[in-house]
Amino acid sequence: MFKVCFFFTFCFLVHNVREIKSQQPEEICFRPPTNTNPGRPGKRGPPGGKGNKGDVGPTGQCVCDGMSQLRQEMRELSREVLELKQFQHSHTDKLTHCSVGMKDRRVRDEDITASALLAGQFNVEVHHVKHGRLDNVASDGHIGAWATGNLSPGNWIQVDLKSPTVLTGVVTQGRPGGHHMQWVTSYKIAYGINQTSFQTIQNSDGNDLIFQGNRDLNTKVTNMFPAPIIGRYVRLMHITYHQHATIRLEYLTC
């Protein structure tokens, strides 16, 4: 009797297990394992094959080219600054780099005029204003400088620069040679964009600035302006002089 009961009980359990397997095959067969003590990872597999080559991108500008150009510009700027420092107080270098062209005749004869020309018993050409150029020398036809025909203070020699120009100073000399001790000892500077409206360089008090001129015939005297001026027409107006108001000059732009 016990064997019969055991047999039926066993059959019942087997039947139930089969029912469970048939109803939940995926849960039973594919449930992920839970391993609380995983092993070491396996070795890396062999490298894959080389992929296809990508498209060629647009041509760009190399950063190094831009930096090289910037360095070159900085070197050039440093060189220019050094040159400026070298001739900051040098009359010779200022005349080489900063002149408007009186000495080298870039300023034409017809662009130099005066309030009065010395004539009388003399030929006007001898003392003509066009000879009032720095470092000019005397010849058989002229004295190598401008000698005014009116000694009253305020008579002037004017230069037409043809366009508005920045001016920073002026260099003057007396009459060349040694027979006549003639030079301008003080003067004013006036400038304008046109010939109907002039203004004088003034000091901090608002008064006309009087520049100290020459003390001999050939020594160059440089006077820098308190601040740069801008004008097309610039006049040197003599105030005092030695023997006669006679002058040679050049203007500076730096």
C-alpha positions as CSV (number, residue, x, y, z in Angstrom):
1,M,0.0,0.0,0.0
2,F,2.9,2.4,0.9
3,K,4.5,1.7,-2.5
4,V,1.3,2.6,-4.4
5,C,1.0,5.9,-2.5
6,F,4.7,6.7,-3.1
7,F,4.2,6.0,-6.9
8,F,1.3,8.3,-7.2
9,T,3.0,11.1,-5.3
10,F,6.1,10.8,-7.5
11,C,4.0,11.0,-10.6
12,F,2.2,14.1,-9.3
13,L,5.5,15.9,-8.7
14,V,6.9,15.0,-12.1
15,H,3.7,16.3,-13.8
16,N,3.9,19.6,-11.9
17,V,7.6,20.1,-12.8
18,R,6.8,19.6,-16.5
19,E,3.9,22.1,-16.3
20,I,6.2,24.7,-14.7
21,K,8.9,24.1,-17.5
22,S,6.3,24.4,-20.3
23,Q,4.8,27.6,-18.9
24,Q,8.1,29.6,-18.1
25,P,10.8,28.2,-20.4
26,E,12.6,31.6,-20.8
27,E,12.7,32.4,-17.1
28,I,14.1,29.1,-16.2
29,C,16.6,28.7,-19.1
30,F,17.8,32.2,-19.7
31,R,17.9,33.9,-16.3
32,P,21.3,35.5,-15.9
33,P,23.6,33.9,-13.5
34,T,24.4,35.5,-10.3
35,N,28.1,35.0,-9.6
36,T,29.3,36.7,-6.4
37,N,32.9,35.8,-7.1
38,P,33.6,36.7,-10.8
39,G,36.9,35.6,-12.3
40,R,39.6,37.7,-13.9
41,P,38.7,39.2,-17.4
42,G,39.9,37.4,-20.4
43,K,42.7,38.5,-22.7
44,R,42.1,41.3,-25.2
45,G,41.2,40.0,-28.6
46,P,43.2,40.7,-31.8
47,P,42.9,44.2,-33.3
48,G,40.3,44.8,-35.9
49,G,40.9,45.6,-39.5
50,K,41.8,49.1,-40.8
51,G,38.7,51.3,-41.6
52,N,38.0,53.2,-44.8
53,K,39.9,56.5,-45.3
54,G,37.8,59.6,-44.6
55,D,37.2,62.5,-46.9
56,V,39.8,65.2,-47.3
57,G,38.9,68.3,-45.2
58,P,39.1,71.9,-46.3
59,T,42.5,73.6,-46.4
60,G,43.1,75.7,-43.3
61,Q,45.6,78.4,-42.3
62,C,48.5,77.1,-40.3
63,V,48.6,78.8,-36.9
64,C,52.4,78.8,-37.1
65,D,52.3,81.0,-40.2
66,G,50.2,83.6,-38.4
67,M,52.5,83.5,-35.4
68,S,55.6,83.8,-37.6
69,Q,54.1,86.9,-39.3
70,L,53.2,88.4,-35.9
71,R,56.8,87.9,-34.7
72,Q,58.1,89.5,-37.8
73,E,55.9,92.5,-37.3
74,M,57.0,92.8,-33.6
75,R,60.6,92.7,-34.7
76,E,60.0,95.4,-37.2
77,L,58.2,97.6,-34.7
78,S,61.0,97.1,-32.2
79,R,63.5,98.2,-34.8
80,E,61.5,101.3,-35.6
81,V,61.2,102.2,-31.9
82,L,65.0,101.7,-31.5
83,E,65.7,104.0,-34.4
84,L,63.4,106.7,-33.0
85,K,65.2,106.5,-29.7
86,Q,68.5,106.7,-31.4
87,F,67.7,110.0,-33.2
88,Q,65.3,111.4,-30.6
89,H,67.9,114.1,-29.6
90,S,70.0,114.0,-32.7
91,H,69.6,116.9,-35.2
92,T,71.4,115.0,-37.9
93,D,69.1,112.0,-37.8
94,K,66.0,114.1,-37.4
95,L,67.0,116.0,-40.6
96,T,67.5,112.7,-42.4
97,H,64.3,111.0,-41.4
98,C,61.9,113.8,-40.6
99,S,62.4,116.8,-42.9
100,V,59.7,118.3,-45.1
101,G,62.1,118.8,-48.0
102,M,63.5,122.3,-47.8
103,K,67.1,121.1,-47.8
104,D,66.8,118.4,-50.4
105,R,64.4,120.5,-52.6
106,R,61.4,118.4,-52.4
107,V,59.8,121.7,-51.6
108,R,59.8,123.6,-54.8
109,D,61.1,127.1,-55.2
110,E,57.6,128.4,-56.1
111,D,56.2,127.0,-52.9
112,I,58.4,129.3,-50.8
113,T,57.2,132.9,-50.4
114,A,57.9,135.9,-48.2
115,S,56.2,139.0,-46.9
116,A,59.0,141.2,-48.3
117,L,62.0,140.7,-50.6
118,L,65.2,142.8,-50.3
119,A,65.7,144.7,-53.6
120,G,66.6,148.4,-54.0
121,Q,70.0,148.7,-55.5
122,F,70.3,144.9,-55.4
123,N,68.9,142.3,-57.7
124,V,66.0,140.5,-56.0
125,E,67.4,137.2,-57.0
126,V,70.4,137.8,-54.7
127,H,68.4,137.6,-51.5
128,H,65.4,135.7,-52.9
129,V,63.3,133.7,-50.4
130,K,63.8,130.4,-52.4
131,H,67.4,130.4,-51.2
132,G,66.3,130.1,-47.5
133,R,67.0,126.4,-47.4
134,L,68.9,124.7,-44.6
135,D,72.6,124.2,-45.4
136,N,72.3,126.2,-48.6
137,V,75.6,127.9,-49.7
138,A,76.3,131.2,-51.4
139,S,77.1,131.4,-55.1
140,D,77.9,134.1,-57.6
141,G,74.1,134.7,-58.1
142,H,72.8,134.7,-54.5
143,I,73.8,134.9,-50.8
144,G,72.6,131.4,-50.0
145,A,69.8,132.5,-47.7
146,W,66.7,134.7,-47.5
147,A,67.2,138.3,-46.5
148,T,64.0,140.1,-45.7
149,G,63.2,143.4,-47.3
150,N,61.4,144.6,-44.2
151,L,63.0,144.5,-40.8
152,S,59.8,145.2,-38.9
153,P,58.9,142.3,-36.4
154,G,56.4,139.9,-37.9
155,N,57.7,139.7,-41.5
156,W,57.7,136.1,-42.6
157,I,59.0,133.4,-44.8
158,Q,56.3,130.9,-45.8
159,V,56.4,127.3,-47.0
160,D,53.4,125.7,-48.8
161,L,53.5,121.9,-48.0
162,K,50.7,121.3,-50.6
163,S,48.6,119.3,-48.1
164,P,47.9,119.4,-44.3
165,T,51.1,118.1,-42.7
166,V,52.0,117.2,-39.1
167,L,54.9,119.4,-38.0
168,T,56.9,118.9,-34.8
169,G,59.8,121.4,-35.0
170,V,62.0,123.7,-37.0
171,V,65.8,124.0,-37.6
172,T,67.4,127.3,-38.5
173,Q,70.7,128.8,-39.5
174,G,72.0,132.3,-40.3
175,R,73.6,133.6,-43.5
176,P,76.3,131.4,-44.9
177,G,79.9,132.6,-45.4
178,G,81.8,134.9,-43.1
179,H,81.6,138.4,-44.5
180,H,78.2,139.4,-43.1
181,M,77.2,138.5,-39.6
182,Q,73.5,138.1,-40.2
183,W,71.0,135.8,-38.5
184,V,67.6,135.8,-36.8
185,T,67.8,135.6,-32.9
186,S,64.1,135.1,-32.1
187,Y,60.9,134.3,-34.0
188,K,57.3,133.0,-33.9
189,I,55.6,130.2,-35.9
190,A,52.2,130.5,-37.5
191,Y,50.3,127.9,-39.5
192,G,47.0,127.3,-41.3
193,I,45.1,125.0,-43.6
194,N,44.5,128.0,-45.9
195,Q,46.2,131.4,-46.4
196,T,43.3,133.4,-44.8
197,S,43.3,131.9,-41.4
198,F,46.5,131.5,-39.4
199,Q,47.2,130.7,-35.8
200,T,50.4,131.0,-33.9
201,I,52.0,128.4,-31.6
202,Q,51.3,129.4,-28.1
203,N,52.6,128.6,-24.6
204,S,50.5,127.2,-21.7
205,D,49.5,130.8,-20.8
206,G,47.9,131.3,-24.2
207,N,50.5,133.8,-25.3
208,D,52.4,133.6,-28.6
209,L,55.5,131.4,-28.0
210,I,58.8,133.1,-29.0
211,F,61.5,130.7,-30.1
212,Q,65.2,131.5,-29.5
213,G,67.0,131.5,-32.8
214,N,70.7,131.6,-33.9
215,R,73.8,133.0,-32.3
216,D,76.1,132.6,-35.3
217,L,76.1,131.9,-39.0
218,N,76.2,128.2,-39.5
219,T,75.3,126.4,-36.2
220,K,72.0,124.6,-36.5
221,V,69.5,125.5,-33.8
222,T,66.5,123.1,-33.4
223,N,63.3,124.1,-31.7
224,M,60.7,121.4,-31.1
225,F,57.1,122.6,-30.7
226,P,55.3,122.0,-27.4
227,A,52.9,119.8,-29.3
228,P,52.6,118.7,-33.0
229,I,50.8,121.1,-35.3
230,I,48.9,120.4,-38.5
231,G,49.0,122.9,-41.4
232,R,49.5,123.2,-45.1
233,Y,51.0,126.7,-44.8
234,V,53.6,127.4,-42.2
235,R,55.3,130.8,-41.5
236,L,58.4,131.8,-39.6
237,M,58.0,135.4,-38.5
238,H,61.2,137.0,-37.3
239,I,61.1,139.2,-34.2
240,T,64.7,140.1,-33.5
241,Y,67.9,139.6,-35.5
242,H,71.6,140.3,-35.6
243,Q,72.6,143.0,-38.2
244,H,69.9,141.8,-40.6
245,A,67.0,139.3,-40.6
246,T,68.6,136.6,-42.8
247,I,67.7,132.9,-42.4
248,R,67.9,129.3,-43.7
249,L,65.5,126.7,-42.4
250,E,64.0,123.2,-42.4
251,Y,60.8,121.9,-40.8
252,L,60.5,118.5,-39.0
253,T,57.7,116.0,-39.0
254,C,58.8,113.8,-36.1
